Amino acid sequence: MIDNKMVTVPKGSTIFEVAQKLGIDIPNFCYEKELTSFSGCRICVVEVEGYRNLSTACSTEVLDGMVVYTESKKVIETRKMILDLMLANHPTDCLTCSKVGSCKLQEYCRKYDVKKTSFEGDRKHFPIDDDNPVMERDQSKCILCGKCVRVCKEIQVTGAIDFTDRGFNSKVTTAFDDHLSTENCRMCGQCISVCPTGAIVNKQLKDIFPWEVEKIRTTCPFCGTGCNFDLNVKDGKVVGVTPNEESPVNGTSLCVKGRFHTDLINSPDRITTPLIKKNGKFVKASWEEALSLVTSKLKSIKDEYGGDAIAGLSSARCVNEDNFVFQKMMRLVFDTNNVDHCARTCHAPTVAGLATTLGSGAMTNSIEEVECNEVLFIIGSNATEAHPIIGNKMKKAAKKGAKLIVIDPRRTELADHATLWLPLNSGTDAALVNGIINIIVNKGWHDKEFIETRCEGFENMWETVKNYTPNIVSKITGISEDILYETAKLYANTKKAGIFYTLGITEHTTGTANVINLANLAMVTGHLGIENAGVNPLRGQNNVQGSCDMGALPNCLPGYREISEPESIKLFEEYWNTKLNPNKGLRIPEMLESSIEEKLKAMYVMGEEPVLTDSDANHVKKALSNLEFLVVQDITLTETAKFADVFLPATCYAEKDGTFTNTERRVQRVRKAVEAPGECRLDWKILCDIAKRLGVKGFDYGNVEEIFNEIREVIPTYKGITYERIDKVGLSWPCLTEDHPGTKFLHKETFPRGKGLMLPVEYEPPAELANEEYPVILTTGRMLYHYNVMTRYSNSLDALRPCELAEINPKDAKDLGVKDNEEIRVTSRRGSIVSKVKITDRVKPGMMFMTFHYKESPVNELTNSAYDPVTKTAEYKVTAVKVEKVCD
């Protein structure tokens, strides 16, 4: 019984949890449902009949027959005393503190009429730590509830802060009491979310009071995880981000980019009027002038050379509705299938490889399953930086007892949590997987029943794989035979084992083959069609899954209907009441080559940045310069936009409505929070305006929901998804009817192609190997603090990592005579750039790592344009370079 209310509850429930269910409010400072019990603040004390002392509700389990009083006289007096003691060591600047109105200490003092402390004596006066650009710590306001310590250890699995000293001098701080920085902290701001007072605050929201903001829930525009959060809007501007506990993917967790990026929305670099290039320089233009030029020029090129002389790049950063309209415009208005987007540079091998083997190119299982896997086979994926919230879940799984197999030439953060870390030689993934399958089959660890009933092609695959003995594979990969056996045994003999990969698998000349081989491994062991297993590509960009779904591909119409299949063409011709071009379009590398050959005359680029993100960037620049006409539609004057003849200013994610589809196939709402600056216009409206100016019907949409309803009509897997149904939690496709719950994991009873297809994969070395002239292997990827080039427009994030820091091994640094932060010159067969250096054993001797976030150090001027033959995805992960110290 609680407060005279009888209740029956599950065994193991705490008094606090029972009270919550009954709607009884028990004060708390240190409680958080996702964290372990701490019982440090004592404000949640209650009286239990028959107990000598008061009990903490957050840690006391209910027992049969227990009688509890949450607001007895003794309880109230004790809470008042606790608050009195807290005030004795707490500043009284409530009127100017940014937590006023949302501070729990203030709330409870008001509730229990504690207006000032009755104690005298010394107060704590800790210096304010505001040395980093995103967070401020005032330990004088800390009440030692410990929530920040626990959320850092238990959710982030980082442990950047902890309690130090004892008694009066006790405080929460970093090791050696250093300032919070990128050296000791991931800067995620989780501590801000849980802090009940103003001890830790977001600098962007520091001088803004809670009642001054309106909160608009939306979906993060960065990586493919698909986190939700609330945009905080004041006076028509986005001023910050706060988490929303109803978010299905991330709950209250956010990464540094999601929490602190919002100043890029109001960046002074935003272009707010159309621009036309005249005499080599951009000049402002009206929308009428700009669109008239675009339509007349593109019509002229189409009339003279045909529609295939025009190509378009859609965008994984734009909403589904924008991408759907873009591919429709290219196909209906310009009569070409020359439409592609950045999936070509990253996950095109996933789409091709998994579609071939399983019948669907999507992640098979859900993000929430990650923490329940017993084995995580993580290959070519630096999740803690590229997908931070998923990376957190992987670390939490390890903390709970899951075994992590981490396969990466570079020692990533996940390798520190791994049971097995396999630092294989770059580009030898196919040999490694073949070797693991070889061991599994020879040891009899394969799932014979699954292979016989649900797969085909095993014997054909085995004819190749049987030659990859552990001895041979060890010599190729650099991984010992013992570790190969341990890896095979652990993965094969654990049912709840999932494969997770990203660009370390796909960005090779053998990218599609690598994906096929991972599918082989999952099929051989029966790790498909069940929870907590599967083959799980983690999509790089926020809407790369959705962009592919929408048909922003040269060989596929919406819903992955092949252009080459007459039935696909017929279906869309009937729906759109027009004739369609039946020929496959050009992929991005083919577009660039066609431009150099002067066959492609014009390009329309929406929200893409090929100059910085595509390989062999000097080749990209040459191709763009060779075009007769280039239109770029974006929010800033990107490096690509500098080559444009016309620039059309668009809206960012905070200024539009629509949907993103994340890596687990979850379709979620994107909501407009503020008006766009100046004359910026919605992407889909610009495209529709062009189509209508050229006299093409089918572009009379009144709003994005009308576009989405058309998407539902032509993509069966989206049929049951409506804006109303995804208002809060989203739905994962396939969702076939409006009463369908969505699909958590794929291939439960059958594969879309019927039986899974095993295919033989031979190991092929990278296209470029180290030699005497270029002795170092460069690999590229993302970092935690930036997302492609977009976050460079955030002063807050850019201040955290303002320049490239190329990682080299201490041995190589010694040979070069360079120290941390000194400059090196990196040269490949294609270009040469300068970068500052970071010396670390995360990379092996003879290897280095760089990111592609910095136009000042454009790493893709170096990378190799050798492509995967199936998808034309470049080999970003292996480039031979030479490194020299830059002398003063």
N, C-alpha and C positions, 0 to 999 in steps of 0.2 A: 504494500500500500504506500502510495506517495501522496502526501497532502490530502489524505482521506479519499484517494482514488484507487480503487482496486485494479490491478493490471496483471496479466500473465505475459511473460516475455521469454525469449529463447535463453537457454542457459549460457552464461558467459557475458551477458549484457551488463554494462555498467549503469550505475544510478543516473549518470549524466545522459546516456543514450536513451534510457527509459523516459526520463523527464522530457527530452526533446520530442519524443513520439507523442507525449501527452500534451505538448504545447506549454510545458512549464519551463520558464526561463531561469536557468541557473547561471549566474555570472561566471565568466571564465576569461583568463588571460592566456594561459599556456596550452589550452586544449585546441587541437585541430584534428579533424576526423581521419586525415590521411597520415598522421604522425603517431608515433608511439606515445604512450602515457608518460607524463613527466611529474605531475603533481607538485610543481615548484612554486606556483603563485599562491596557492591555498585559498583563493577567493571563492572557489566552488564548494567550500565546506558545507556539509549538511548534517543534520542530527538524525542518528539512527537509534531507534528505541532499543534500550538495553546495552548500548555501547558507552563506555566511559568517556571517550573523547569524540570530538567531531570527526567526520570522515570526508575525504576528498571525493566528490561525486565522479570525477573523471577517471579515477583508478579503482574505485570500489565496486566489485561485482555484486549484483543483487543475489539474494538467497531466498529460498522459500520461506514465506511468512515475515519477511523483513518489513518494518514500518519506518518510513522516512519522512522527515519534515524539512522542507527546503527554505522556509522563511520563519523559523521559530525565533523567539527573542534571543536565545543564545547564539544562533546562527547570524542574525543581523548584527549583534554587537561585535561578534568576531570579525565579520566582514568590514565593519566600520574601522576596527582597530588595524586591520591589514591595510586598508586604504590610507589611514592616518600615517602609518609607517612608510608607505610608499611616497606619500606627499612630502615626508620629511627629507627625502632625497631626490626630489623632482622639481625642475624649474617651474615657475608659475607664469610663463609667457604664453598662456593659452590663447590670448586674443590675437597673437601674431603667428602662432604655430599653424603649419599647413594641415595638421591633423584635427584642428578644431572642428567639432561636429561629427567626426568619425573616430575620435580617440576613445578607446574603451575605458581608460582610466578616468577621463572626464565624464563619460556616461555613467559610470558606477558611482563616482563621487556625487554626482547630481542625484542619482537614484537613492542613495543612502544618506544624503544631506551632510556630506563631509566637505566643508567649505575651505578648511585650512588645517594644517598640521598642528598638533598640540605639543610636538617635540621640538626641542632646541638643540643646537650643536652644529658641527661641521656638515657641509653639503659637498657632494661630489662636483668637481669642476673639471671635466675632461675636455681637452681641446676638440674642436669639431674637425672631423676628417672629411674634407671636400676636395681632396687632391685628384680625384678622377672626374671625368666629364659627365657622368650619368647618375651617380649616387652621392648622397651626403649622410654621414653618420654623426649623430650627437649622442654620445654614450651617457651624457648627463640625464638624458630622458629615458634611458633604458631601465626597465623594471625587472630585468633578469628572468623573464618568462621562459627563455630558452627556445622559443619557436624558430628563430632564425638559425640557431645552431642545428636543430633537428631537421629542418627542411633542407638545409645544405647537405647534411649527411645522408638523409634518408630518401629524399626525392631527387636532388641533384647528384647525390653520391660523390660529392666533391670534398667536403670538409674544409672549406676555406677559413672558417671561423670556429671558435670554441671559447669556453669559459677559461679565464685566467685569474690568478690570485684568489684570495679567500676573504670572507667577511666584508667589511666596509669597502675594501679596495677591489672586490670582485667586479669583473666586467667581461664583456664579450668582445673578442678582437681576433686579429690574425696572428699567425706565428711571428714571434719577435715584435709584435705590436706594430707591424708595418702598415702603411696605407693600403687600402684596398686598391688593387691594380690588376691588369691582365696577367701579371706574373704570378699572382696567388689566388685569383678569383675568375670565374667564368662570366661575371657581370650579368647574370641572368635576372637579378632583381627579385628572386623568389623571397628573399628576406624582407623586402619591402612589402610584399603581398601579405605576409603573416604578422608583421609587426603591429601590435595593438596600440602603440603610441607613436610619437614622432621621432623615435630614435634612428630610424633608417628611412629616408625618403627619396623619391624620384625627383631629381633636380628639375625636370621638365614641368612637374606639377607642384613644386615646392611652394610657390607663392599663389597657388590657386586653391580656393576653398571648395569642399565637396558640393555645396549647394549652387555653385556657380556653373557647374558643368551638366550637360546632357550626355547620356551614354547611349551609343549606338552600337549594337552587336554586329560584328562582321567576321570575315575569315581572313586570316593572315595572307599577305601577298608574296611571301617568300617561299621557303622550301615546300616540298610536296607533302609534308606531314599534315597540313590542313588544320592548324590550330585556330580556335575562335578566341576573340577578345572583344572588349568594349572600347571603342574610340571615344575619348572624352572631348567634348566640343564646348568651347566657350566663345561667345561673340562671333559665331560663324567660322571659327577656326579649330582645327584639331590641335589640341594642346598636349595630349598624352594618351597612354594606354593603361587600362586596368584589366586584370583577368576576370573571367566569368566562370564560376564553378559549375555551370550547366554545360560547359563546352564538352562535347562527347569525346574528342580526341585527347585534349590536353588538360581538362579540368582547370585548375588555377595555375598550372605551370606555363611559363613562357620562357623563351630564350632571349638573349641580349638584343637580337635584331627585332623580334616581335615587340618587345617592351619599349625600346628606346629609339625607334626609327622615325617617329612622326614628324620631326622637323623637315624631313625631305618633302613632305606634302606641301609645305609652304616655302620651299626652297626658292631663293632669288634666281636660281638657274632655270626655273620653269619658263618655258616659252608660251606666251599667252595670246599671240596673234599669228595668223598665217604669215609665212615668209616665202618670197620668191627670189631666186638668185638672178641678179642682173649684173652683167660685166664681172662675174666672178665673186660678187658679194651679195649677201642676203639683204633684202629690204622688206619692210612690212607691207602687207597687202590685205585687202578685204577678203572675206570668205568668198564673195562672188567672183572676184578676180582670180583667186587661187583655184577654186573648183572649176571655173571656166577653162583655165589653162590645163588643169589635170585632165578633164574630160576631152577637150579638143585634141590634146597631144596623144593621149592613149587611143582615142578613136582613129586618129590619123595613122598611128603605127599599126593598129589592127587592120585597118582597111588596106594598107600598103603591103604589109608583111604577113598578115594572118595573126590570129589570137595567140599562137604558140611563140610569137616573138615577144610576148609579155609574160612576166612571172611575178609571183607574189609570195612574200614571207609573212605568215600569220604569227601569233604570239602566244607562248605559254604563260605570259604574265597577264594576258587579258582574260576576261570572263568567257565562259562557254558561248554565250550569246554573240559576242563579238567575233569569235572564231568561226562560228557557224555561218554568220552573215558574210564573213570574209571569203571563205571557200565557195560559198554560193555566188558571190559577186564574180570571183575569178571564172567560175564555170559557166554561169549564165550570161554575164555581161561581156566577158572577154573570150569565151569559148575555148578555154584552156584548162588543163589539169596541172599546170605549172604552179602548184601551191605547196608550200612546205613550211616547216618551222623548226625551232631549236631541238626538237626530239631527234632530228637528224644528227646533231652533234653529241647526243648522250644516249637516249634509250631506244633509238630505232632498232638496234639489235635485239632488244627485249621483245619488241612487238613482233619482229620477224621470227626470232628463235622460239618463243613460247607459242606463237600462233601455229607454227609448223609442228611442234611436238605435242602440244596440249589442245590447240584449237582456240586459245585465247591468250592475248599478249599482256595480261594484267597480273598484278600482285594477287596471289591466290588466297591469302589469309589476312586477317585484320590486325591493326596496330595494337588493340587491346589484348590480343593473344600473346604478344611478345613476352610479357612478364610471366606467363604461364608455361612457356617453353622450358623443357628440361635440358635441351641442348640447342644452342644457337650457333649455326654454321655461318660465320660472317666472313665473306670473301670480297675483297676489293671495295670495302665500304667503311668510310670514316664517319660513322653515324653521329658521334658526339659533336662533330663540327658541321657536317652537312645536313643532318636531321637531328638537332639537339634533343628534342623531346623524345624521339624514338631511342636515341642514344642513352638518355636517362633511364628509359624503361629496360634497356639491355643491361645497364649497370645494376639496376634494382633486381633484375632477374638473377644476375650473378650473386648478388648479396643474399638472395633467398635460397641459393643453392644450385641454380642452373649452371651448366658447364658451357663456357664460351670457347668456341674454336675460332680464332681470329687469324685470317690468312691475308697478309699484306706485307709487301717489301719494307714498308715504313712502320716504325713502332708508333701506332696511334694510341690514344688514351684507352681505347677498348682493350688493347693488348695488355695493359696493366691489370685488367680484370679477368684475363683469359686463363682457362685451364691449359690450353695449348695455343701458342702463337707460332705461326709458320711464316717466317720472313723469306718467302720464296723469291727466286730471281725474277725480275720484272718481265712480264709477258709470257710466263711459263704456266699459266693457269690451266690450259687444256691438258698438258702433260700431268699436272698434279691431280686433276679430277680423274683422268684415266687411270692413274696409279691407285687412287683410292677405290675406284670401282673394281679394278683388278684384284685388289686384296679382298674386298667384300665378297666377290663371287667365289674366289678360290677358297676362302674360309667358310663358305656356305652361309654367310650372313645376309644374303639377299632374300627378298620376299618373293618366293617362287609362286605363291598363289596370286599375288597382285600382278606379277609379270604375266602369268598365263591367262588370267581373266580380264585384265584391263589394259594390256599393252601389246604392241607388236613391234617387230624389228630387233628383238633382243639378240638373236643369233648373229645377225648382220653387224650389230654394234660390237658384240663380243669378239668377232673375228679381228677387229682392230684393237680393242682394249686388251686382249690377252697378251699382246706384245709389249705392253707397258708394265713391265715387271718393276717391283720396288727398287731394284738396283739401278735400272735404267732411269726411272723417274727421279731418283735421288740425285743422280749425276746432272740431270737437266735442271731440276728445280733448286738444288742446294739444300734440300730438306732430307734429314737422315731417314733411313729406312724404319728405325724404331718409331719415330714421330709419325711417319706415314701409317704404320700399323695402329698406333694409338688413336689417330684421327679417324681412321676407317672403323675401328671397333666402337668408338664412342658414338659416332653418328649413326652407324647402322643398327646398333643394338639399343637405341633409345627411341621409343615410339614418338614421343612429343619432341621432334627435332625439326627445326625450320631452317631453310637456307635464306640468307639475306645478302643481297649484293647491290652495288651501284656501279659507278663509272669505272672502277678498277677492273671490272669484267667487260664492259661494253666498249670502252674507248680504246680498242685495239683493231688491228687489221683482221683479227680473228674474233671480233666481238660477237657476231651471230653464232659462230661455232662454240664459243665459250658458254653462251646462254643455253644452247642445245645440250651441251655436256652437263650443265647443272640440272637440267630437266632429266637427263639420263640418270644421274645420280639419285634424284628424288624418286624416280620410277623404279629403279632397281631395288630400292629399300622400302617402297610402299609408303613414302612420306607425303602422300598427296590425298586430297579428298577428306582430310580429317582436320580437327582443330589443332592449333599449336604446332603446326608443321608447314609443309608447302614450299613453294619457290616464290620468294618475295623480293622483287625488284623495288628499291626505294627510289621513287621518281625524284629527280633533282629539283625542278622548278615547280612552283605552286600549282600550275594548271597544265602541266605537260600531259597528264593522263587525259584531261578533258579536251585539250586541243586535238589529240589523236582521236578521241571518241567522236569529235565533231567533224572529222574528215579533212583536217588541215594537212593532208598528205597527198602526194602526187599519184599514188596508186590506189587510194581508197576513197570512196564516198563516205558520208556519215555512217557510223555504226560498223566500220571496217568492211563494207561491201566493196569487193574488188572491182576496179574499173574494167578489168579484163573479162568479167563475167557478164554476158548479155542480159541476164535477168536483173542484175543490179542496175545497169544502165536503164533498162526498161522501167523499173520501179520508179526511179527518180524522174525520168522523162514524163511519166504519167502524172506523178505528183506535182511537178513544177510546170507541166504543160509546155515543154520545150524540148528541142533536140540537144543532146549532150555530146561532147567530144569523147569518143571511146578509147582514145590513146592515152597511155600512161604519161604523166607529166615528168618534168625534170626535177631531180633532187637538188639540194642546195649546191653541192660541188659541181653538178652538171650545169646548173644555172650560171655559175661563175665561169666555167670553161666555155660555155656557149656565148657568154658576153665577150670574152677575149677573142673568140672566133668570129665575132660580129654577127652572130645569128640571133642572139637575144638582144632586143633593142631597148626594152624598158623593164623596170621593176617597181613594185609597190611594196614597201616594207612597213609593216605595222608592229611597233613595239619590240623589234628585234635589233640586236647590235652585233652583226657578223664581223665587223672590223676588229672587235676585241675578243669575241668568243669563238670565231671559227679559226681553224688551223691555218698556218702559213698566211698570216695576215697581210703580208705585202702582196701576195697573189690576190687576196680579196680586194684590196684597195685598187689594184690594177683593173680588176674586173668591173668594179663599180665606176671607175673613171672612164671606162670604155663604153658605158651605156649611153644611149641617145637621150634617155629621160629617166630620172629617178625621183620617186615620191617617197617621203618618209613621214610617217604619222606616229608621233611620240609625245612625251611630256617635256623632254629636255633636248637640247641640241647635242645629240650623242656623236661619237666619232663617226658613225655611219651617216648620220644626218648631215654632216659637213660636206658630204659628196652629193647631197640632194639638189635637185632643181627646184623642188617645192617642198616646204615643210608645213605639215598640218598639225596644229596643237591639239592634243587629245586630253582626256581626263585620266587621273590616276584612280586606283581602286577605291579610295575614300570618297570619290565624287560620282560613283556610279552604282547601279543595281545590277544584279545578275547572279551567276553561280560559278563556283570553282569545283572541280572534281579532284580530290586528293589521291595520294598514292594507293590507298586501300579501296579506291572506287567510290568513296563517299562524296555525294553531291551535296554541297552546302551553299547557303545564301551569302551573297556579298551585298552589303547595304550602303546606300548613299548616306553620308554623314554631313557633308558640307557642299556648298556650291563650288563649281570649278572657277578658277581665277580667270579674269579677263574674258577672252573670247574662246576659250577652250571648249571643245564639243565632245560629246560621247562618240566613241569609236564606231559603234554600229550605225549611229545616225549619219556620220560622215560617209560611210560606205553606201548606205541606202540612198543618200542624196546623189552620189555619183551614179549609182545604177539608174535612178529615176531620170536624171539629166540625160542619160543615154537611151532613154525610152524603153527600159526593160521592166517588165511587170514582176510582181512577187516580192517587192521590197517596201510595201506600205504598212510597216509595223507601227503600232501606236505606242508600245512599250516593250521592255525586255521580256515580260511574261508571255506576250504573244509569240515572241521568237522561241521561247522555251517550249511553248505548247506545240510549235512546229517540230522542234527537236524530238519531242515525245512521240510525235506521229511517225517520224521516219527512222528512229532508233529504237528498236523493240526493248532493249535493256533499260531504257529510260522511261518506258511507257507508263509505269505506275508512279513515277516521281512527279509531284506537283509542288508549287511554291508553298502551298498551305501545309503540305506534309513535311517539308524540310525546314519549316520556320525556325525550329530550335535545334534539332539534333542531326539533320541530314539523313540520307539513305544511301546505302551502297548498292550499286547495280551488280547483277541484273535484278531489276524490280519490274516485274512483268504486268502487274495489275495494281489498281489503286488500293487494294487491300493486302497487297504483298508486303511483307515486313522488310524487304531488302535482303541481301545475301552477305552473310558474315564471311564465309569461306567458300571457295569454288570446288567443283569437280567431286562432289560427295559421292555420287553414284556412277557418273559417266563423264567423259570429256566431251567438249563441244564437237570435236572431230570424230567422236565414237571411242576408239581406242587410242591411248597415248602412243606416240611414235618415237621409238628409240632410233637414233641415227649415229653412225660412226663419226668420230671426230679425231682427226690426226693433229698432232702438235706441229705447229709452224712457228718458227722463231719470229720475233718482231721484225718489221721491215727495215729497221735501222739499229745497228749494234754499235757499241763503243769500239773505237780503234785508236791508233796512235795519235791521230790528229784531233779526234773528238773523244777523249777518254772517259767522260763522265756521262751517266744516264740521268737525264732530267725527266721527272714526272710532275704532272700538274694536278691541281684540284682546288677545292674550296677551303676557306677558313671560317672559324666561328663568327667573327665579327662583321663579315660582309656577305652580301648575296649578289653574285655576279658584279655588275658595275652600278646597280641601282642605289645601293646604300652609301656610295661615295657622296651622294647629294645630301646625306644626313651629317650635319656637323658633329653631332654627338657620337655617332658610330665611327666617323672618320677620325675623330680625335683619339678614339681607343686604338686604332691601327691605321695611322695616316699614310703608311708607305709599305711597299713590298719588303718582306724580310725573307730572302732566299735561304732555305735551310741547307747547310752543308755539314758534313761530319767533322769532328775535331781533328782527325788525322789529315783530312784534305785542307782544312783551314791552316794547320801548321805548315803543310807543304807550300801553301800559297802565301803564307805570312800575313794573313788577315785576322782581324779581331771582330767581335760583335759590333754591328752597326757600321762597319766600314763598307766601302763600295767594291763590288766586283763587276767585271764585264763577262757576260755569258753569250757565247757565240755558237750558232749552229750553221748548218749548210745554207740556211735560208735568211738569217738575219743576226743582229747583234743588239743586245740591250744592256743597260746598267741597273743594278739593284743593290740595296743594302743587304747585309748578310746576318743570319742568325746561326750560331754554331751550336749544334745539338747532335746527340747520338740517336735521335729519332730516325735519322737516315744513315745508311751504311756508307762506309768508304766507297768512293767511286759513284755515288748517287747523290742527287740533290732534288729538292722539291720547291716549286713556286706556285702561286695562285694566279688566276686570270682577272683579278679585281682592279688592277691598276693601269690606267692609260699611260702613266709615267714610266712604267716598266712592263710594256705590253708583251707578255710571255708568248702569246700566240704568233708573234713574228718569228719565233724559233721553232714551234712545233711542226711535226711532219704531216704533210697532206697525203700520206699513204692511207688508203681507205680500206675498210671492210668491203669485200666485193659484193656482198648482198645488199647492204644498206647505205654504203658510202659514208659511214661514220669514220672519222679520222682517228689515228693512233696518237692521242694526246698523252698517253701514259708512258711512252718510251721515245725519247728524243736524245740523240747523241750530241753532246756539246763539249766545248772547251771553256774553262773558267780561268780568268786572269784577275789579279788585283788591280784596281784602279789607283794609280799613283796620284798623290796630291799635286 
